């Protein structure tokens, strides 16, 4: 795997290039993007070895090509790439929906080896300038091969993904879209709907907006995500999102009936069963309605780094309630999650870590 192509040198594409070079300085990377400034910067930084603004013979002899563009753009570009690559070239993408792109790529199965990809890491920042070589460290990276994908090709891509520091997981495309619709896409729709609801119910003086904090602010935080990205996600995962929304309406209807009929035991069970299942999640945060104070810190995965930060905070008498690595970081900033009992501990840790040069993201 000594020549790799990257189409779209933004946050994800740039981070892939940086991670590849960090792991193996001898790998040859060719990149394409419409922003020549980013391409030139990457070339100057020796993150890439060659660039182009169009699909051309620069991608000949590539062993793997990462499409780091919106799904629709990728599907439009693949036919123009075919004349320049061999049938042994592995093509992969980084989109958060998989079924639509897999169905499109199936028509090229005799010309290329396509394996869907979805790194569950990201940032609210975009562009090459925001890319980091450690963006994927300890983050889940989902791969969605076809049933007929050669196992040796899947293993080659898996090895490259592992070299980024990521945690590769293989999932069937339809299941992937159902899972992401349930735990990511519909929650974003609901968060946006909650914001719309409060906006429409708010007083003329904006009391609800002024007082919105705590649980409401936590639940609706994801509504601040890019509308461009989320409208495209909904358009490419429509069937699954509608299916999950139907289930959501069913649960709301069940709750409405419980409340109308004053069924106190069922009401208690509704919240208790949700609490028990929620507490089994891997996140160390106890939930949006139990007040805690959290920060997320950008760190590089190296021996002793968590112990170093924990010891540092302890020496300054800052009490840590919980600490650990976030592996699903698709819409999160940072890597290391630290939770405190008090707001004062949170503020003190932010000041201390920022003074030492760490990037810290407080969670409100």
C-alpha positions in Angstrom: 0.0 0.0 0.0 2.7 2.5 -1.0 0.4 4.8 -3.1 -2.9 6.2 -1.7 -5.3 8.7 -3.2 -7.5 11.1 -1.3 -10.3 13.0 -3.1 -11.5 15.8 -0.9 -8.8 17.2 1.4 -10.9 18.7 4.1 -11.1 17.7 7.8 -11.5 14.0 7.2 -9.4 13.7 4.1 -6.6 15.9 5.6 -6.7 13.8 8.8 -6.4 10.6 6.9 -3.4 12.0 4.9 -1.7 13.2 8.1 -2.3 9.9 9.9 -1.0 7.9 7.0 2.2 10.0 6.8 2.6 10.0 10.5 2.5 6.2 10.5 4.6 5.7 7.4 6.6 8.7 5.9 7.4 6.7 2.8 3.8 6.3 1.6 3.1 8.3 -1.5 -0.1 10.3 -1.2 -1.9 12.1 -4.1 -4.8 14.4 -3.3 -7.5 16.2 -5.3 -9.5 19.1 -4.1 -11.0 22.3 -5.5 -9.2 24.5 -3.0 -5.7 24.8 -4.2 -4.7 26.7 -1.1 -5.3 23.6 1.0 -3.5 21.4 -1.5 -0.5 23.6 -1.5 -0.4 23.9 2.3 -0.5 20.1 2.5 2.3 19.8 -0.1 4.4 22.3 1.8 3.8 20.4 5.0 4.9 17.2 3.2 1.5 15.6 4.1 0.9 14.9 0.5 3.4 14.3 -2.4 1.3 15.4 -5.4 -2.0 17.1 -6.0 -4.4 17.8 -8.8 -7.7 19.8 -9.1 -9.2 17.3 -11.5 -9.5 13.5 -11.8 -6.6 12.4 -14.0 -3.7 10.0 -14.4 -2.3 11.2 -11.1 -4.4 8.4 -9.5 -3.0 5.6 -11.6 -1.3 2.8 -9.6 -3.1 3.8 -6.4 -3.7 0.9 -4.1 -6.5 2.7 -2.1 -8.5 5.8 -2.9 -10.4 7.5 -0.1 -13.4 9.6 -1.3 -13.8 12.2 1.4 -16.6 14.1 -0.4 -20.4 14.3 0.1 -22.0 11.0 -1.0 -23.7 12.4 -4.1 -20.6 14.1 -5.3 -18.7 10.9 -5.0 -21.3 8.9 -7.0 -21.0 11.6 -9.7 -17.2 11.5 -9.8 -16.5 7.7 -9.8 -17.2 7.2 -13.5 -14.5 9.8 -14.4 -12.0 8.0 -12.2 -12.4 4.6 -13.8 -10.1 5.1 -16.8 -7.2 5.8 -14.6 -7.3 3.0 -12.0 -6.9 -0.8 -12.0 -9.5 -3.4 -10.9 -7.4 -4.1 -7.9 -7.6 -0.6 -6.6 -9.7 -0.3 -3.4 -12.2 2.5 -3.4 -13.7 3.6 -0.1 -15.7 6.5 1.2 -16.3 8.2 4.6 -20.1 9.0 4.4 -22.4 8.4 7.3 -25.0 6.6 5.2 -24.1 3.5 3.3 -27.0 1.8 1.5 -27.4 4.4 -1.3 -23.7 4.6 -2.1 -23.3 0.8 -2.0 -26.2 0.4 -4.4 -24.6 2.9 -6.8 -21.1 1.3 -6.6 -22.5 -2.2 -7.2 -22.7 -1.4 -10.9 -18.9 -1.0 -11.0 -18.1 -4.2 -9.2 -16.2 -5.6 -12.3 -14.1 -2.4 -12.5 -13.2 -1.6 -8.9 -13.3 -3.1 -5.4 -15.5 -0.8 -3.4 -15.8 -1.0 0.4 -17.9 1.5 2.2 -16.4 3.3 5.2 -17.7 5.5 8.0 -15.2 7.0 10.5 -17.1 7.9 13.7 -14.9 11.0 14.4 -15.2 14.6 13.4 -15.4 18.2 14.6 -17.6 21.2 14.3 -14.7 22.8 12.4 -14.2 22.0 8.7 -11.4 22.2 6.1 -7.9 21.0 5.9 -6.7 23.5 8.5 -8.8 21.7 11.2 -7.3 18.2 10.3 -5.2 16.3 12.8 -3.1 13.2 12.5 -4.7 11.8 15.7 -8.3 12.4 14.8 -9.1 8.7 14.4 -7.1 7.4 17.4 -9.4 5.0 19.4 -12.4 6.0 17.3 -14.7 3.5 15.7 -14.3 3.2 11.9 -17.1 1.2 10.3 -16.5 -0.8 7.1 -19.3 -2.1 5.0 -18.1 -4.5 2.3 -20.2 -6.3 -0.3 -20.9 -10.1 0.3 -18.6 -10.7 -2.7 -15.8 -8.4 -1.6 -12.5 -10.4 -1.6 -11.4 -11.1 2.0 -7.8 -10.2 1.2 -8.9 -6.8 -0.1 -11.1 -6.2 3.0 -8.1 -7.2 5.2 -5.8 -4.7 3.3 -8.2 -1.9 4.0 -8.8 -3.0 7.6 -5.0 -2.9 8.2 -4.8 0.6 6.8 -7.7 1.8 8.9 -6.0 0.2 12.0 -2.8 2.1 11.1 -4.7 5.4 11.5 -5.2 4.4 15.1 -8.9 3.7 14.6 -11.0 0.7 15.7 -12.3 -1.0 12.5 -15.7 -2.7 12.7 -17.3 -4.6 9.8 -21.1 -4.2 9.5 -23.6 -5.0 6.7 -24.6 -1.7 4.9 -28.4 -1.9 5.6 -27.8 -2.6 9.3 -25.3 0.2 9.4 -28.0 2.7 8.1 -30.6 1.3 10.5 -28.2 1.7 13.5 -27.1 5.2 12.6 -30.7 6.3 11.9 -31.6 5.1 15.4 -28.6 6.5 17.4 -27.6 9.5 15.3 -29.9 10.6 12.5 -33.3 10.6 14.3 -31.9 12.1 17.5 -30.7 15.0 15.4 -34.2 15.3 13.9 -35.7 15.2 17.4 -33.3 17.8 18.7 -34.1 20.1 15.9 -37.8 19.5 16.4 -37.5 20.3 20.1 -35.8 23.6 19.3 -38.6 24.4 16.8 -41.2 23.6 19.4 -39.7 25.9 22.0 -39.2 28.7 19.4 -42.9 28.5 18.5 -44.1 28.3 22.1 -41.8 31.0 23.4 -43.1 34.3 24.8 -42.7 37.6 23.0 -39.9 38.5 25.4 -38.1 35.2 24.7 -38.3 33.7 28.3 -37.8 30.1 27.1 -34.7 31.0 25.1 -33.3 32.9 28.0 -34.0 30.1 30.5 -33.1 27.2 28.3 -30.1 25.4 30.0 -29.3 22.2 31.7 -31.2 19.2 30.3 -32.8 21.0 27.4 -29.5 22.5 26.3 -27.7 19.1 26.6 -30.5 17.3 24.6 -30.6 19.9 21.8 -26.8 20.5 21.5 -26.6 18.4 18.3 -29.2 20.7 16.7 -26.3 23.1 16.1 -24.8 20.8 13.5 -24.4 21.7 9.8 -27.8 21.9 8.0 -26.1 21.0 4.7 -24.7 17.8 6.1 -27.9 16.8 7.8 -30.3 17.5 4.9 -28.1 15.3 2.7 -28.0 12.5 5.4 -31.8 12.6 5.6 -32.1 12.4 1.8 -29.8 9.4 1.6 -31.2 7.5 4.6 -34.9 8.4 4.2 -36.4 4.9 4.6 -34.6 4.1 7.8 -35.2 7.5 9.3 -38.9 7.2 8.6 -39.0 3.8 10.1 -37.3 5.0 13.3 -39.5 8.1 13.4 -42.6 5.8 13.3 -41.2 3.9 16.2 -40.6 7.2 18.0 -44.2 8.3 17.5 -45.3 4.9 18.8 -43.3 5.4 22.0 -44.7 9.0 22.4 -48.2 7.7 21.9 -47.7 5.0 24.5 -46.5 7.6 27.0 -49.4 9.9 26.2 -51.9 7.1 26.9 -50.1 6.3 30.2 -50.3 9.9 31.3 -53.9 10.4 30.1 -55.0 7.3 32.1 -52.9 8.3 35.1 -51.2 4.9 35.3 -48.6 5.7 37.9 -46.9 2.3 37.9 -46.4 2.3 34.1 -45.2 5.9 34.3 -42.6 4.9 36.8 -41.6 1.9 34.7 -41.3 4.1 31.6 -38.6 6.2 33.2 -37.0 3.4 35.2 -36.5 1.1 32.2 -35.1 4.0 30.2 -32.7 4.8 33.0 -31.5 1.2 33.4 -30.8 0.8 29.6 -29.2 4.3 29.4 -26.8 3.5 32.2 -25.5 0.5 30.2 -24.2 2.9 27.5 -20.4 3.3 27.2 -20.5 7.0 27.9 -19.3 8.0 31.4 -21.7 10.9 31.6 -24.7 9.9 33.8 -27.2 11.6 31.5 -28.6 15.1 30.6 -30.8 15.5 33.6 -28.3 14.5 36.2 -26.2 17.6 36.6 -22.5 17.1 36.1 -19.7 19.2 34.6 -17.8 17.8 31.6 -14.8 18.7 29.4 -13.4 17.0 26.4 -9.6 17.3 25.8 -7.7 16.8 22.6 -4.8 14.3 23.3 -2.5 12.1 21.3 -2.7 8.4 22.1 0.6 7.6 23.8 1.5 5.6 26.9 0.7 7.4 30.2 -1.1 10.4 28.8 -4.4 9.7 30.7 -2.4 9.1 33.9 -0.4 12.3 33.4 -3.5 14.4 33.1 -5.2 12.7 36.0 -2.2 13.3 38.2 -1.9 16.9 37.0 -5.5 17.6 38.0 -5.1 15.8 41.3 -2.1 17.8 42.2 -4.2 20.9 41.9 -6.9 19.4 44.1 -9.4 19.0 41.3 -11.6 16.0 41.8 -12.4 13.8 38.8 -15.8 12.1 38.8 -15.1 9.9 35.7 -12.6 9.8 32.9 -12.1 7.8 29.7 -11.7 7.8 25.9 -14.6 8.6 23.6 -14.7 6.1 20.7 -17.7 7.4 18.9 -16.6 10.9 18.1 -18.5 11.5 14.8 -20.1 14.7 16.1 -17.8 15.3 19.1 -14.7 17.4 19.7 -11.7 16.0 21.4 -10.8 12.5 22.6 -10.6 12.4 26.4 -13.8 12.9 28.4 -13.4 14.1 32.0 -16.4 14.6 34.2 -16.4 16.7 37.5 -18.7 17.0 40.4 -18.6 20.8 40.5 -18.6 23.7 38.1 -15.6 25.1 39.9 -13.5 22.0 39.2 -14.5 22.2 35.6 -13.5 25.9 35.3 -10.2 25.3 37.1 -9.3 22.3 34.9 -10.1 24.3 31.8 -7.8 27.2 32.8 -5.0 24.8 33.9 -5.1 22.6 30.7 -5.3 25.6 28.4 -2.3 27.2 30.0 -0.4 24.0 29.3 -1.4 24.1 25.6 -4.2 21.6 25.5 -7.3 22.1 23.4 -10.2 21.9 25.8 -13.9 21.8 24.9 -16.3 22.5 27.8 -19.7 20.9 27.7 -22.5 23.1 28.9 
